[in-house]
Amino acid sequence: MVEALIAGASALTGSVLDGGTRGGLTAQIVKDDQSRFFHTVPAENAREMLFAALERGAPRFVQPEDRAASWLDLAREGGWTGPPGAVPKEQAN
């Protein structure tokens, strides 16, 4: 994608870049094969710079112990008569 953006930008300016030049410019932007994102607009403030530099952990999905606890059907035992699924905000007491 980065190389295609470089090729498109050079075409818009009317210049022609050979494959080696495009590859060199791409290598300056994409540092390794593990890179998944790149910024086309630089960070403008400290908050954006911090978020751009932070390593993000893996997302935490429903854990096996949480799923197992849901099988105990505690809501029904406690008197919930609504349908399964998310509880409406006004009824979550």
C-alpha positions in Angstrom: 0.0 0.0 0.0 2.8 2.4 0.9 4.6 1.7 -2.4 1.3 2.3 -4.3 0.9 5.7 -2.5 4.4 6.6 -3.5 3.8 5.6 -7.1 0.5 7.6 -7.1 2.1 10.7 -5.7 4.9 10.6 -8.2 2.3 10.1 -11.0 0.4 13.2 -9.8 3.6 15.3 -9.9 4.4 14.0 -13.4 7.6 12.3 -12.4 8.6 8.7 -13.0 10.2 6.7 -10.2 12.1 3.5 -11.1 11.4 0.4 -9.0 14.6 0.8 -6.9 13.7 4.4 -5.9 10.2 3.4 -5.0 11.5 0.4 -3.0 14.0 2.7 -1.2 11.3 5.2 -0.2 9.0 2.4 0.9 11.8 0.9 3.1 12.3 4.3 4.8 8.6 4.3 5.8 7.9 0.6 6.4 10.7 -0.5 8.8 9.9 -4.3 9.0 7.5 -7.0 7.7 5.6 -6.9 11.1 4.4 -3.3 10.6 0.6 -3.2 10.2 -0.1 0.6 10.3 1.4 3.8 9.0 0.4 7.4 9.6 -0.3 9.6 6.6 -0.9 12.6 8.8 1.7 13.2 11.6 0.6 13.5 15.2 -0.3 17.0 16.1 -0.3 17.0 19.9 1.2 15.2 22.8 -1.8 12.8 23.2 -1.6 11.7 19.6 2.2 11.2 19.9 1.7 9.1 23.0 -0.9 6.9 21.4 1.2 6.5 18.2 4.2 5.3 20.3 2.4 3.0 22.7 2.5 -0.8 22.3 -1.1 -2.1 22.4 -1.8 -5.4 24.1 -3.9 -8.1 22.7 -7.7 -7.5 23.1 -9.4 -9.2 26.0 -12.4 -11.2 24.8 -14.8 -13.2 26.9 -12.7 -15.4 29.1 -13.6 -19.1 29.7 -14.3 -18.5 33.4 -16.8 -15.7 32.5 -18.5 -17.9 30.0 -18.7 -20.8 32.5 -20.2 -18.5 35.2 -22.9 -17.4 32.7 -24.0 -21.1 32.4 -25.0 -21.0 36.1 -28.0 -19.0 35.0 -27.7 -16.7 38.1 -29.8 -14.0 36.5 -32.8 -16.3 36.2 -32.3 -17.5 39.7 -32.2 -13.9 40.8 -35.6 -13.1 39.2 -34.6 -11.9 35.7 -37.5 -12.6 33.3 -36.3 -10.7 30.3 -34.8 -12.3 27.1 -31.2 -13.5 27.0 -28.6 -10.9 25.8 -27.6 -7.4 26.8 -29.6 -5.9 29.7 -31.1 -2.5 28.9 -29.4 0.3 30.7 -32.6 1.3 32.7 -33.0 -2.3 33.9 -29.4 -2.9 35.0 -29.9 -2.5 38.7 
